[in-house]
């Protein structure tokens, strides 16, 4: 029961984070597009388009990563190998961004990123591996 709750909370947090990242990138793209300033000779339209693409892609990836624990909670089964790899990658990204957030944004952003990292790791650990360990009940070889 607890692992289902953790997985659902993880999914909701990742969905919320996806919406937030898209909104932040939308604001950044709009500001860059409205300023019409060049950064090191780069076209402002290219920077604005790149920000929109990055925001959309990040949002889609976070939604896909959020679907993994949601499906695991509905089925009450551990995610498959590729799904676990995706969640591990998502956790690593949150860890790196959390470390960067300390210097750039502050400790509150670090705490949020570490909370999401903790939820991802707790989801992965609570569901364990997909296949049962075949050596768990086997007698030791003499």
C-alpha positions as CSV (number, residue, x, y, z in Angstrom):
1,X,0.0,0.0,0.0
2,X,2.8,2.4,0.9
3,X,4.7,1.8,-2.3
4,X,1.6,2.5,-4.4
5,X,1.1,5.8,-2.6
6,X,4.8,6.7,-3.1
7,X,4.6,5.9,-6.8
8,X,1.4,8.0,-7.2
9,X,2.9,10.9,-5.4
10,X,6.1,10.6,-7.5
11,X,4.0,10.7,-10.7
12,X,2.0,13.7,-9.5
13,X,5.2,15.6,-8.6
14,X,6.7,14.8,-12.0
15,X,3.6,15.9,-13.8
16,X,3.6,19.2,-11.9
17,X,7.3,19.6,-12.6
18,X,6.6,19.1,-16.3
19,X,4.0,21.9,-16.3
20,X,6.3,24.1,-14.4
21,X,9.3,23.6,-16.7
22,X,7.2,24.3,-19.8
23,X,5.8,27.5,-18.2
24,X,9.3,28.7,-17.2
25,X,10.7,28.0,-20.7
26,X,7.6,29.7,-22.2
27,X,8.4,32.9,-20.2
28,X,12.0,32.7,-21.1
29,X,11.3,32.2,-24.8
30,X,8.9,35.2,-24.8
31,X,11.4,37.4,-23.1
32,X,14.1,36.5,-25.5
33,X,11.8,37.0,-28.4
34,X,10.6,40.4,-27.2
35,X,14.0,41.8,-26.5
36,X,15.4,41.3,-30.0
37,X,18.9,41.2,-28.7
38,X,21.7,39.0,-30.0
39,X,23.9,37.0,-27.8
40,X,27.3,36.4,-29.4
41,X,25.8,36.9,-32.8
42,X,23.1,34.3,-32.4
43,X,19.7,35.2,-34.0
44,X,17.1,36.0,-31.3
45,X,14.5,34.0,-33.2
46,X,16.8,30.9,-33.0
47,X,17.3,31.4,-29.3
48,X,13.5,31.8,-28.7
49,X,12.7,28.7,-30.8
50,X,15.4,26.7,-29.1
51,X,14.0,27.7,-25.7
52,X,10.5,26.6,-26.8
53,X,11.8,23.3,-28.1
54,X,13.8,22.7,-24.9
55,X,10.8,23.4,-22.7
56,X,8.5,21.2,-24.7
57,X,11.0,18.3,-24.9
58,X,11.7,18.6,-21.2
59,X,8.0,18.6,-20.4
60,X,7.4,15.5,-22.5
61,X,10.2,13.6,-20.9
62,X,9.0,14.5,-17.4
63,X,5.5,13.4,-18.3
64,X,6.9,10.1,-19.7
65,X,8.9,9.6,-16.6
66,X,5.8,10.4,-14.5
67,X,3.8,7.7,-16.4
68,X,6.2,5.0,-15.3
69,X,5.5,5.2,-11.5
70,X,1.8,5.8,-12.2
71,X,1.6,2.6,-14.3
72,X,3.6,0.8,-11.7
73,X,1.1,1.9,-9.0
74,X,-1.9,0.9,-11.0
75,X,-0.5,-2.5,-11.8
76,X,1.3,-2.8,-8.4
77,X,4.2,-4.3,-10.3
78,X,7.8,-3.2,-10.7
79,X,8.6,-1.3,-13.8
80,X,10.5,-3.1,-16.6
81,X,14.2,-2.7,-17.3
82,X,13.9,0.2,-19.7
83,X,11.4,2.0,-17.4
84,X,13.8,1.6,-14.5
85,X,16.7,2.9,-16.6
86,X,14.5,6.0,-17.4
87,X,13.7,6.6,-13.8
88,X,17.4,6.2,-12.8
89,X,18.3,8.7,-15.5
90,X,15.6,11.1,-14.3
91,X,17.0,10.7,-10.7
92,X,20.5,11.5,-11.9
93,X,19.4,14.6,-13.7
94,X,17.5,15.8,-10.6
95,X,20.7,15.2,-8.5
96,X,22.9,17.2,-10.9
97,X,20.3,20.0,-11.2
98,X,19.9,20.1,-7.5
99,X,23.7,20.5,-7.1
100,X,23.6,23.4,-9.6
101,X,20.5,24.9,-8.1
102,X,22.3,25.6,-4.8
103,X,24.7,28.1,-6.4
104,X,22.3,29.5,-8.9
105,X,18.9,29.7,-7.2
106,X,19.4,28.8,-3.5
107,X,18.8,26.2,-0.9
108,X,15.0,26.1,-1.4
109,X,15.4,24.9,-5.0
110,X,18.0,22.4,-3.8
111,X,15.5,21.0,-1.2
112,X,12.8,20.7,-3.9
113,X,15.2,18.9,-6.3
114,X,16.4,16.5,-3.5
115,X,12.8,15.8,-2.5
116,X,12.0,14.8,-6.1
117,X,15.2,12.7,-6.2
118,X,14.2,11.1,-2.9
119,X,10.7,10.2,-4.3
120,X,12.3,8.7,-7.4
121,X,14.8,6.6,-5.4
122,X,12.1,5.5,-3.0
123,X,9.8,4.4,-5.9
124,X,12.7,2.4,-7.4
125,X,13.7,0.8,-4.1
126,X,10.1,0.1,-2.9
127,X,9.3,-1.9,-6.1
128,X,12.6,-3.7,-6.1
129,X,13.6,-5.8,-9.1
130,X,11.0,-7.1,-11.6
131,X,12.1,-10.8,-11.5
132,X,12.5,-12.6,-8.1
133,X,16.1,-13.4,-7.2
134,X,16.6,-17.1,-8.2
135,X,19.4,-17.6,-5.7
136,X,17.5,-16.3,-2.7
137,X,16.3,-19.7,-1.5
138,X,18.9,-21.9,-3.1
139,X,21.3,-23.7,-0.8
140,X,24.9,-22.8,-1.0
141,X,27.1,-24.9,-3.2
142,X,29.6,-27.0,-1.3
